[in-house]
Amino acid sequence: MTGDIKVTLYYGPMSWFEEQLGKKKREGLFEIVNERDEANRRHTHVVEGQQAPDPEETAPRPKRVVSESSDYASLNEHVITNFAGLIRTVNPEHLHLHNPPANVHAQLERAFPTDVKRYEYPAVTRETLVRFRDGFAGHLVGQAAVKESLLAALYPLTTTRHTKPVVLMFYGPSGVGKTETAQFVNDLLVGTLMRKQFSMFHNEKFASYLFGGTHSEASFAHDLLDRESGVILIDEFDKANSVFHSAFYQLFDSGVFEDKNYSVQLGSSLIICTSNYSSENNIREALGDALYSRFDSLVRFNPLSKDEIRQVIDRLVENRFTKLAPDEQSRLERDEIKATLYPLADKSGNVRKLGK
């Protein structure tokens, strides 16, 4: 007979979930299920005249049962659709679930007393903006206009009135600091930057990644739930096929992203899309008014001048030298290497190529 089951659902990164659980003893939900399945496959022989063992005695009621975000992928679809029934058979005193699918959430709320906890991602504050302003020049060469545009674009995140994401489009040539700027903003907060490169998705799997396939497949919504940072970087947004643009309407509008399996509420986060578009008109023509109008700000990154490229070369050489062993450094001359690279300032403004 089952007793009262208390359920707590946690939405946020794995590190936070572990902190919430603390050090108290716990049991993994799917370890329990696997052990019981294995026990059911075993045959018990009872000697005549002896009493058969009581199943309740061999399987005491679990006190604290836990399931992590990655566990659901190992379940069959029919188990997901009757998840509440599975929990009744396990009969824990307290069930703790990390980033469960929406279907599981709905079932548990109908069946048991359920509490929901959501991680509060580090917010952009006025102090963050001051640190961004003061540290920008030391982090990125040139792009003074970018600093001013970003300070204005990020300001709404510092107010309690703003409850949805700020969505930015960084555009301009390759290798001039778009991705590095997104990383710099994230470094001012806490957590590993969530970065997705859309140039990697050019087949039918991208559709299931965005709109949701089977619950065992990777998905954008699941990655959003598991992320550690309030900054989300979508690199090379211009490489995504236009048929996928509709997937971002609700996300950019209200900070809600839903697919077949998961539902995500971003709240006051920062979404940065990067692209190689050359102008605002180019962006509007490529994305269409419906998506273009959903960006809060379009931030232009300009090609680097020759002097700026020389500054980049100086920083690159100094940075690489710090990573060499002392005996390696002694065999090289910084100034000679810089002088060898300076002529490249006439040929390329792509920092990545200079690094290589």
N, C-alpha and C positions, 0 to 999 in steps of 0.2 A: 504494500500500500504506500502510495506516495504521500509525502508531507508537504508543507508549505515551501515553495521554492522562491527565493528572492533573486532577481536578475539585475545586474548593473552592466550597462553598455558604455564603452569608452570609445570616443572618436578623437584620434590624434596620433602622434608618432609613437613608435615602439618604446623609445627611451622613457617617455612620459608615462606610458601604460605600466612599465616596470616599476616606476616610482610610486604610482598609485597603489599597486599591489603590495609593495613593501616586502618584508622578509618572512612573513607568515607562511606556514606550510600550505602548499597547494597541490592539486592534481590536474594533469592535462586532460581535457575532455576526450580527445581522440585516442589517448593512451588507454583511458578507461573503456571506451567503446571497443577498441581492438582487443583488449584483454577479455572482455565479455564475449566477443565473437569467437575468440579462441577457446574459451571455456565451453561455449555452446557446441563447439565441434568435438569436444572430448566426451567420451562415454563413461558413465559412472556405473560400476558393477557393485551391486549390493548383495552381500552374503545373506542367505536365508536365515531369518531369525534376528538379523540386525536392522536397526532403524536407518533409513536413508538420511543423508545430511540435509539440513534445512538450507535452501538457497539463500534465505535472508541472513543466515549466520555466516555464510561464506562470502557474502558481498555486502558489507556494512555500508550504510549511507555515507556518500562522500560529503565532506563539510565545505570545502572551498575548491571549486572546479573552474579552470581557466582555459580559454581558447584564444590563440593569437591570430592576427590578421591573415597570415599565410596558410593557416590550417584549413580554411574552407575549400581551397582548391583541391584537396584530396578527397572531398566528399562527392558522391554521386548526386545527380540532379534530384532523384526521388527523395534523398535524405534532406536536401535543402528545402524542398517543398513541404516536408513534414518535420521540420526541425523541432517544433514544440513537442511533437510526439517522442522524438529522440531524447529530449531533455526529461520528459516524464519517466522514461525507462531508466535513465541514469539517476534521477531524483537527488540532485545535490541540494544542500542547504542554501548555498549561495553560488550563483553562476556569474562569472566575469567574462565578458566577450569584448574582444578588441576589433574595432572596425568591421562589424558584421555586414553582410549583404542586406539590402533594404527589405527583402522578403522575410529574412530571418528576424529583423527588427520588428516588423509588423506582427508576425506570429507571436513573438514573445510578449509584446505589449498587450495583446488580446488575452493571452493565457496566464500571465503571471504578474505580480507587482514588479514594475520595472522602473529603474532609475537610469537617466542618461547623463553622462559627463562628457564635456567637450573641452579639448585643449585650447587654451588662449595663446595664440601665436604672438610673439614679440611685436609690439606696435611701433610704428614710426612716430617719434615725438619731435618736439621742437629742438631738443638736444641732439637728436639724430641729424636733423637738418644742419645744425651748426657744425657738427663733426664732418658731415658730407661737404659742406662749403669749405671748411678749413683744410680738409685732407684731399680734395679733388686734384689740385695741381700736383701734389706729390705722387698721386696714383696714376694719373693719365696725362699724357703730353697733349697740349693744345686743347681744342674743343671747349673754349671758354663759354661759348653760347649755350653749349649743352648743360653746363653747370647751372646757368641762370634758368633755363627752361625746366630743368628737373626740380630745382628748388620750388618753383611755382607749382609744378605738377604734383609734387609729393605733399605739399602743405595740407590739402584736404584730409589726408590720413592722420593728421595730428589733432583733429577735432572729433569730439564725441558724436557730433551730428552725422558723421560719415559712417555708414554701416555696410557699404558694398565695396568691392575692389576698385582701385584706381588702375586703369588699363592704358598702357603706353605702347606706342610703336616707335622703336629706334630704327631709323633708316639711313642709308648711305652706303658707300663702297665697303668692300671687305677689309678686315684687318686694321680698322681705325679706332677700335676701342669700345664697340657696342656691348659685346659679351663681357668684357672686362669691367665696364661701368656697372652692369647688372650685378656682377660678383662683388664689386666694391660696396654697393648699396646693401647687399645681403650681409656682407662682413660686418657692417655697422650694427646689425641685429644679432640674432642667435640662430644656429642651426645650419645644416648643409643645404645649399641652394638646390631647389628642385629644377633641373634643367632637362628639357626634352628637345631633341633635334628632329624637326619635321622632315628634313631632307632624307632621313633614313627610312621613311615610310612611303613606299611607292607601289604597294600591292594591295590585294584584297584584305590583308590582315590589318591594315590601318583602319578600315571601316569597323572591324570588330573591336579594335583597340579604343576607338573613339565612342562608338555607339553601344558597345557591349556585345560580347559573344556568349559563350558558356561561362559560368562563374569561375571555372578553372583557368581561363585565359587571362593574360595580362590586360589591363585596361587603364585608361587615363584617369577615370574616376577613382579607381582603387589606389593608384599612385598619388592622387591628390589627398586621399585620406591618410596615407602613410607618411606624407611629407613632414619634414622637421621645421621648415622655414615658412614665414609668411610671404616670401618672395618667390614667384613662379616665373621661370624664364622659358619661353617658347622660342627656341633658336630657329632661324631660317623659315619663318612663318610663310614667306612668299613661295616656298617650295611645295607647300601642301596643295593638293588639287582643290579647285573651287567647289567641288561637290561636298566637301567637308566643312565649308564655312558655316553652315547653319548650326553645326554642333556647338558653336561658340556664342550664339546670340544670347541665350539665357545666362551663360557664365559671365559674359562681359556686362550684361545689363544689371543683374541682381546678385551675382556671386553664387548662383546655384548651378550645379552640374549634375545631371542625371543620365544614367544609361540603363540598360536592361536589368542590371544587378545592384547598382550602388547609387546612393544619393549623397551629394557633398554640399555643405554650406561653407563658403569661404569667408564670409564676413569682410572685415576691413583689411584686405590683403593688397598686395601689389603684383600685378601681372605685367610682365615686360615681353613684348614680341620683337624680335629683331628681323631685319630684312635688308635686301640690297636694292630696294626701290630707290629711284633717283630723285623723286619729287613727290609732293603731296598729290598732285594730279595723277601721277603714275600709280600711287596707292589707291586712289579712288576708282580709277579705271579698272585696276586689277581685282580689287575686292568687292566693288559695288557699294552703293550708298548704304545698304542695310548693315553691312559690317563696318564700313569706313566710319559711319556716324557713331559707332559704339566705342571708339577710342577716345579717352579723355584728353590725350595730348599726343601729338606727333613730333618726335624729337629728331632733328636732323644732325647727322655726324658728317663733317666735311673731310675731304682729302687732306692729308698732312702736307705741310709745306716742307721745303728742303731743310730748313733750320730745325723744324720739329722732328723730322726723320733722323737728323744727326743726334738730337737729344735722345730719341728712342734707342739709337745704336749705343750711345754712352751708357744708358741704363741697362740695356741687354748685356753688354760686355761686363759691367760691374756685377750684375746679378749672377752671371755664369761663373765669374771668378770666385764668388763667395761659396760656390758649391764644389770647387776643386780642392783636392788635398794640397797641403803646403808644398810638397815636392813637385806637384803639377804646376802650381802657381809660379814656382821659381824658374820654370823652363819657358815661361811665356811673358810677353811684354804687352801690357794693357794698351798702351798708346799705339803700338804698332798694329794691333788687331783693329783698333778703332779706325786708324788711318786707312787700313785695307778695306774696311767696310763703308767708309764715308762716300765713295763714288756711287754706292747703291742708292743714295738719296736722290740721284737724278733719274733712277729707273723705276722705283717702286715705292708706293705709300702703304703697302700691306705689311703690317708689323709681323704677322705670322711668317711671311717669306723671309723677312730680315732675320728672325730668330733661327730659321733653318739654315 
